[in-house]
Amino acid sequence: MSRGFKIGQLFGIDIRIDWSWLIIFLLVTWNLGLGFGQLHPNWTVATRWGLGAVAALLFFGSVLAHELAHSLVSKARGTPVSSITLHLFGGVSNIQSEPNSPSSEFVMAILGPATSLVIGGVLLWGTLLFSGVQSVAGEPAEALSQMGPIFTILLWLGTVNITVGLFNLVPGFPLDGGRILRSILWAITDNLRKATQWASWAGQAVAWSMIFAGIAMAFGVQIPLLGGGVGSGVWLALIGWFLQNASQQSYRRVVMEDVLQGIPVSRMMRENPPTVPPGCNVSDLVHTHIMGSDDQSFPVVENGEQIIGLVALEDVRNTPRDEWETTTVRDIMTPSEELVCVTPETDASEALSKLMQRDVRQLPVLSNRKLTGLLRRRDIVKWLQLETDIEA
């Protein structure tokens, strides 16, 4: 998933929404609008669709609460969290590194589903207590038809939160249940990489089961607890596909961090990278520097080794062609105060985390505030390819 656009901040954590979130928001609103119309035909069209949109927003508010539970525990135990992103399949916390112990992993993982289950339980209990409806188990449609707008929404929210909580307890990594499984395996083996591999296998098994079940449902097979139908089947298969990819990527990330652990940046950085002066115009930058090499970014240096910024190919693309002669590198560069830098002694796994967090291709390497090198993503990729080939 992309990083999305920022809508706010809670507890120092950026809250973002991926564009794919709009799809699921509209789908939830549409389904609820239709459902409310069947249960409450006397409601106006505006009431049905308005309540559908409100319920969808409240649902994603509860998804956010679920992710906040993960993130706050992670921060409390020393693992930074940069953002939470809501997307097509729910939400994800951008936790910058793996937990430091099995117990931290267990607590962080279990609090998310626990939050959803508590929210769902409280909403269901409050609805039954104050709505006057004694039970929805026997004739749910009749019970729902007797409720007003507020209790109808609260009942739906309670039910869906419990569903989300139980689904996340499925032992398929990187779902919360899979992380709980990994924490147990980690405690037994004292090996995070091996525990992640086994949990990833479990996650892929769950994912493929969901994909096959979804395909079967789409072709008319009725599956206990899941039902049938093309829409439900396709959606289940999509969730399985997403889980399959996420499981593989999570394991690869742990492998990368394991291989890079304890390796200083100085062993893979590019020493004495080509630089450009701040007064160079964009035309000279393109024809003298970019076209003459395979580099896509250049530290901007003045007074010998003092870095004042970084200019990249993307900055050139954002500059109109007819302004290249009159625009200088200083005008388009990213200034040094906005750059994320590392030192030659920085652990390579930490540098990779910074590259991924900021979604950049390179990091300036500084020693005593002077430029000593440039660490590029492709330098890390080459190192990983070499080390994993040797290991294999």
C-alpha positions as CSV (number, residue, x, y, z in Angstrom):
1,M,0.0,0.0,0.0
2,S,1.1,3.6,-0.7
3,R,1.6,6.0,2.2
4,G,-1.6,7.9,1.4
5,F,-2.4,11.4,2.3
6,K,-2.3,12.7,5.9
7,I,-5.5,13.7,7.6
8,G,-4.2,14.4,11.1
9,Q,-2.1,13.2,14.0
10,L,-2.8,11.3,17.2
11,F,-0.3,10.7,20.0
12,G,2.5,11.8,17.6
13,I,1.4,9.3,15.0
14,D,0.4,10.5,11.5
15,I,-3.0,9.3,10.4
16,R,-3.2,8.7,6.7
17,I,-5.8,7.5,4.2
18,D,-4.8,5.5,1.1
19,W,-6.8,6.3,-2.0
20,S,-8.1,2.7,-2.0
21,W,-9.9,3.5,1.2
22,L,-12.5,5.5,-0.8
23,I,-13.5,2.3,-2.6
24,I,-14.3,0.4,0.5
25,F,-15.9,3.4,2.1
26,L,-18.3,3.8,-0.9
27,L,-19.0,0.0,-0.9
28,V,-19.8,-0.1,2.8
29,T,-22.0,3.0,2.4
30,W,-23.8,1.4,-0.6
31,N,-24.4,-1.9,1.1
32,L,-25.7,-0.3,4.3
33,G,-27.9,2.1,2.4
34,L,-29.5,-0.8,0.6
35,G,-29.8,-2.9,3.8
36,F,-31.4,0.0,5.8
37,G,-33.9,0.4,3.0
38,Q,-35.0,-3.2,3.3
39,L,-35.2,-3.1,7.1
40,H,-36.8,0.3,7.3
41,P,-38.8,1.0,4.2
42,N,-40.4,4.0,5.9
43,W,-37.0,5.8,6.2
44,T,-36.4,8.5,3.6
45,V,-33.7,8.1,1.0
46,A,-31.6,10.8,2.5
47,T,-31.8,9.0,5.9
48,R,-30.8,5.7,4.5
49,W,-27.7,6.8,2.6
50,G,-26.8,9.4,5.2
51,L,-26.8,6.8,8.0
52,G,-24.9,4.4,5.7
53,A,-22.1,7.0,5.3
54,V,-22.1,7.8,9.1
55,A,-21.9,4.1,9.9
56,A,-19.0,3.6,7.5
57,L,-17.1,6.5,9.0
58,L,-17.7,5.1,12.5
59,F,-16.5,1.7,11.4
60,F,-13.2,3.1,10.1
61,G,-13.0,5.0,13.4
62,S,-13.1,1.7,15.2
63,V,-10.4,0.3,12.8
64,L,-8.3,3.3,13.7
65,A,-8.8,2.5,17.4
66,H,-7.7,-1.1,16.7
67,E,-4.5,0.1,15.0
68,L,-3.9,2.7,17.7
69,A,-3.9,-0.1,20.3
70,H,-1.0,-1.7,18.4
71,S,0.9,1.5,17.9
72,L,0.7,2.9,21.4
73,V,1.9,-0.4,22.9
74,S,4.7,-0.4,20.3
75,K,5.8,3.1,21.2
76,A,5.5,2.4,24.9
77,R,7.9,-0.5,24.5
78,G,10.5,1.5,22.5
79,T,9.6,0.7,18.9
80,P,8.8,3.9,16.9
81,V,5.6,4.2,14.8
82,S,5.5,6.8,12.1
83,S,2.0,6.5,10.8
84,I,-1.3,4.5,10.6
85,T,-2.8,4.2,7.1
86,L,-6.4,3.2,6.4
87,H,-6.8,1.4,3.1
88,L,-9.0,-1.0,1.1
89,F,-8.5,-4.0,3.5
90,G,-8.7,-2.1,6.8
91,G,-5.7,-0.4,8.4
92,V,-1.9,-0.9,9.0
93,S,0.5,0.6,11.5
94,N,3.8,1.6,10.1
95,I,6.0,0.2,12.9
96,Q,9.6,1.0,12.1
97,S,11.2,-2.2,13.3
98,E,10.4,-5.6,14.7
99,P,9.5,-6.0,18.4
100,N,12.5,-6.4,20.7
101,S,11.1,-9.5,22.5
102,P,8.4,-12.2,22.2
103,S,6.5,-10.7,25.1
104,S,6.4,-7.3,23.3
105,E,5.2,-9.0,20.2
106,F,2.5,-10.9,22.0
107,V,1.1,-7.9,23.9
108,M,1.2,-5.6,20.9
109,A,-0.5,-8.2,18.7
110,I,-3.3,-9.2,21.1
111,L,-4.4,-5.7,22.1
112,G,-5.7,-4.9,18.6
113,P,-8.3,-7.7,18.5
114,A,-9.0,-7.2,22.2
115,T,-9.8,-3.6,21.4
116,S,-12.2,-4.6,18.6
117,L,-13.9,-7.2,20.7
118,V,-14.4,-4.8,23.6
119,I,-15.8,-2.1,21.3
120,G,-18.1,-4.6,19.7
121,G,-19.2,-6.1,23.1
122,V,-19.9,-2.7,24.6
123,L,-21.9,-1.6,21.6
124,L,-24.0,-4.8,21.5
125,W,-24.6,-4.7,25.3
126,G,-25.6,-1.1,25.2
127,T,-27.9,-1.6,22.2
128,L,-29.8,-4.5,23.8
129,L,-29.9,-2.7,27.2
130,F,-31.4,0.6,26.0
131,S,-33.2,-0.2,22.7
132,G,-35.9,-2.3,24.4
133,V,-35.2,-5.3,22.1
134,Q,-34.4,-8.4,24.1
135,S,-32.6,-10.4,21.5
136,V,-31.6,-10.4,17.9
137,A,-30.7,-14.1,17.7
138,G,-34.1,-15.6,16.9
139,E,-35.5,-13.1,14.3
140,P,-32.8,-10.6,13.6
141,A,-34.6,-8.9,10.7
142,E,-37.7,-8.4,12.8
143,A,-35.6,-7.1,15.8
144,L,-33.7,-4.7,13.6
145,S,-36.9,-3.4,12.0
146,Q,-38.1,-2.3,15.5
147,M,-35.0,-0.2,16.1
148,G,-34.5,3.5,15.4
149,P,-31.6,4.9,13.4
150,I,-29.1,5.2,16.3
151,F,-29.5,1.7,17.6
152,T,-29.5,0.2,14.2
153,I,-26.1,1.7,13.5
154,L,-24.8,0.7,17.0
155,L,-25.9,-2.9,16.5
156,W,-24.2,-3.1,13.1
157,L,-21.0,-1.5,14.5
158,G,-21.0,-3.9,17.4
159,T,-21.4,-6.9,15.2
160,V,-18.8,-5.9,12.7
161,N,-16.2,-5.0,15.4
162,I,-16.6,-8.5,16.9
163,T,-16.2,-10.0,13.4
164,V,-13.1,-7.9,12.8
165,G,-11.7,-8.9,16.2
166,L,-12.3,-12.6,15.6
167,F,-11.0,-12.5,12.1
168,N,-7.7,-10.9,13.2
169,L,-7.2,-13.8,15.6
170,V,-6.9,-16.2,12.7
171,P,-3.3,-17.6,13.0
172,G,-2.2,-16.3,9.6
173,F,0.9,-14.0,9.7
174,P,0.9,-11.0,9.4
175,L,-2.6,-10.9,10.9
176,D,-2.7,-10.3,14.7
177,G,-3.3,-14.0,15.3
178,G,-0.2,-14.8,13.1
179,R,1.8,-12.4,15.2
180,I,0.7,-14.1,18.4
181,L,1.7,-17.4,16.8
182,R,5.1,-15.9,15.9
183,S,5.6,-14.6,19.4
184,I,5.1,-18.1,20.8
185,L,7.4,-19.7,18.3
186,W,9.9,-17.0,18.9
187,A,9.8,-17.7,22.7
188,I,10.3,-21.4,22.0
189,T,13.1,-21.2,19.4
190,D,14.7,-17.9,20.5
191,N,15.1,-17.3,16.8
192,L,13.0,-14.4,15.2
193,R,13.8,-15.4,11.7
194,K,12.8,-19.0,12.1
195,A,9.7,-18.1,14.0
196,T,8.8,-15.6,11.2
197,Q,9.3,-18.2,8.5
198,W,7.0,-20.7,10.3
199,A,4.4,-18.1,11.0
200,S,4.6,-16.9,7.3
201,W,4.0,-20.5,6.1
202,A,0.9,-20.6,8.3
203,G,-0.2,-17.2,6.9
204,Q,0.2,-18.4,3.4
205,A,-1.8,-21.6,4.1
206,V,-4.6,-19.5,5.5
207,A,-4.4,-17.1,2.6
208,W,-4.6,-19.9,0.0
209,S,-7.5,-21.4,1.9
210,M,-9.3,-18.1,1.7
211,I,-8.6,-17.8,-2.0
212,F,-9.9,-21.3,-2.9
213,A,-12.9,-20.8,-0.6
214,G,-13.7,-17.5,-2.3
215,I,-13.5,-19.0,-5.7
216,A,-15.8,-21.8,-4.6
217,M,-18.3,-19.4,-3.2
218,A,-18.2,-17.4,-6.4
219,F,-19.2,-20.6,-8.3
220,G,-22.2,-21.2,-6.0
221,V,-20.7,-23.3,-3.2
222,Q,-22.2,-22.6,0.2
223,I,-19.5,-22.6,2.9
224,P,-20.5,-22.8,6.6
225,L,-20.2,-19.4,8.4
226,L,-19.1,-17.7,5.1
227,G,-22.2,-18.4,3.0
228,G,-21.9,-18.0,-0.8
229,G,-22.4,-15.7,-3.7
230,V,-20.2,-14.0,-6.3
231,G,-19.6,-10.8,-4.3
232,S,-18.7,-12.4,-1.1
233,G,-16.5,-15.0,-2.8
234,V,-14.6,-12.4,-4.8
235,W,-14.1,-10.3,-1.7
236,L,-12.8,-13.3,0.3
237,A,-10.4,-14.2,-2.5
238,L,-9.1,-10.7,-2.6
239,I,-8.5,-10.6,1.1
240,G,-6.6,-14.0,0.7
241,W,-4.5,-12.6,-2.1
242,F,-3.6,-9.5,0.0
243,L,-2.7,-11.7,3.0
244,Q,-0.6,-14.0,0.8
245,N,1.5,-11.0,-0.5
246,A,1.7,-9.4,3.0
247,S,2.9,-12.7,4.5
248,Q,5.7,-13.1,2.0
249,Q,6.8,-9.4,2.2
250,S,6.9,-9.5,6.0
251,Y,9.2,-12.5,6.0
252,R,11.4,-10.9,3.4
253,R,11.7,-7.8,5.6
254,V,12.8,-9.9,8.6
255,V,15.4,-11.7,6.4
256,M,16.8,-8.4,5.2
257,E,17.0,-6.9,8.7
258,D,18.7,-10.1,9.9
259,V,21.3,-10.1,7.1
260,L,22.0,-6.4,7.6
261,Q,22.1,-6.5,11.4
262,G,25.5,-5.4,12.7
263,I,26.8,-4.3,9.3
264,P,27.9,-0.7,9.2
265,V,26.8,1.6,6.4
266,S,30.5,2.3,5.6
267,R,30.8,-1.3,4.1
268,M,28.2,-0.7,1.4
269,M,28.0,3.1,0.9
270,R,29.4,4.8,-2.2
271,E,32.5,6.8,-1.1
272,N,33.2,10.2,-2.6
273,P,30.0,10.4,-4.6
274,P,29.7,13.0,-7.4
275,T,28.5,16.3,-6.1
276,V,27.2,19.5,-7.7
277,P,27.5,23.2,-6.6
278,P,24.4,25.1,-5.6
279,G,24.9,27.7,-8.3
280,C,24.8,25.2,-11.2
281,N,21.8,25.7,-13.4
282,V,19.4,22.8,-14.2
283,S,20.6,22.6,-17.8
284,D,24.2,22.1,-16.7
285,L,23.0,19.6,-14.1
286,V,21.3,17.5,-16.8
287,H,23.9,17.6,-19.5
288,T,27.1,17.6,-17.4
289,H,26.1,15.4,-14.5
290,I,22.9,13.3,-15.1
291,M,23.5,12.4,-18.7
292,G,27.1,11.5,-18.0
293,S,26.4,8.9,-15.4
294,D,23.9,6.5,-14.1
295,D,23.3,8.5,-10.9
296,Q,19.8,9.9,-10.3
297,S,20.7,12.1,-7.2
298,F,23.6,14.3,-6.3
299,P,24.6,15.9,-3.0
300,V,24.8,19.7,-3.2
301,V,28.0,20.8,-1.6
302,E,29.7,24.2,-1.0
303,N,33.0,25.0,0.7
304,G,34.5,21.7,-0.2
305,E,32.6,19.1,1.9
306,Q,29.7,21.0,3.5
307,I,26.4,19.5,2.3
308,I,23.6,21.9,2.0
309,G,21.0,19.8,0.1
310,L,20.3,16.9,-2.3
311,V,19.0,17.3,-5.9
312,A,17.4,14.3,-7.7
313,L,16.1,13.5,-11.1
314,E,12.6,14.0,-9.8
315,D,13.4,17.6,-9.0
316,V,14.5,18.1,-12.6
317,R,11.3,16.6,-13.9
318,N,9.3,19.0,-11.8
319,T,11.1,22.0,-13.4
320,P,9.6,23.3,-16.7
321,R,12.0,22.8,-19.6
322,D,12.1,26.4,-20.6
323,E,13.3,27.4,-17.1
324,W,16.3,25.1,-17.0
325,E,18.8,27.9,-18.0
326,T,17.5,30.3,-15.3
327,T,16.9,27.9,-12.4
328,T,19.7,26.9,-10.2
329,V,20.2,23.7,-8.2
330,R,19.7,25.7,-5.0
331,D,16.2,26.5,-6.2
332,I,15.0,22.9,-6.7
333,M,17.1,20.9,-4.2
334,T,15.8,19.4,-0.9
335,P,17.6,21.5,1.8
336,S,19.9,19.7,4.3
337,E,17.6,20.3,7.2
338,E,14.9,18.2,5.5
339,L,17.2,15.3,4.7
340,V,17.5,12.1,6.6
341,C,21.2,11.3,7.1
342,V,23.3,8.5,8.6
343,T,26.9,8.1,9.7
344,P,29.4,5.5,8.5
345,E,28.9,3.6,11.8
346,T,25.1,3.5,11.5
347,D,23.7,-0.1,11.4
348,A,22.6,-0.9,7.8
349,S,19.3,-2.3,9.0
350,E,18.5,1.0,10.6
351,A,19.5,2.8,7.4
352,L,17.2,0.5,5.4
353,S,14.4,1.4,7.8
354,K,15.0,5.1,7.2
355,L,15.0,4.6,3.5
356,M,11.6,2.7,3.6
357,Q,10.1,5.2,6.1
358,R,10.8,8.2,4.0
359,D,10.4,6.4,0.7
360,V,13.6,7.8,-0.7
361,R,16.3,6.1,-2.8
362,Q,19.4,7.4,-1.1
363,L,20.8,8.7,2.2
364,P,23.7,11.1,2.6
365,V,26.4,9.7,4.9
366,L,28.0,12.3,7.1
367,S,31.0,12.3,9.5
368,N,31.4,15.4,11.6
369,R,28.8,17.1,9.5
370,K,30.9,16.5,6.4
371,L,29.8,14.4,3.4
372,T,31.7,11.1,3.3
373,G,29.5,9.0,1.1
374,L,26.0,8.2,-0.3
375,L,24.0,5.1,0.6
376,R,21.7,4.1,-2.2
377,R,18.9,1.5,-2.2
378,R,20.6,-0.4,-4.9
379,D,23.8,-0.6,-2.8
380,I,21.8,-2.4,-0.1
381,V,20.1,-4.6,-2.7
382,K,23.5,-5.7,-4.1
383,W,24.7,-6.5,-0.6
384,L,21.6,-8.5,0.1
385,Q,21.9,-10.4,-3.2
386,L,25.5,-11.3,-2.4
387,E,24.9,-12.3,1.1
388,T,21.8,-14.4,0.4
389,D,23.5,-16.1,-2.5
390,I,26.5,-17.0,-0.2
391,E,24.1,-18.2,2.5
392,A,22.2,-20.3,0.0
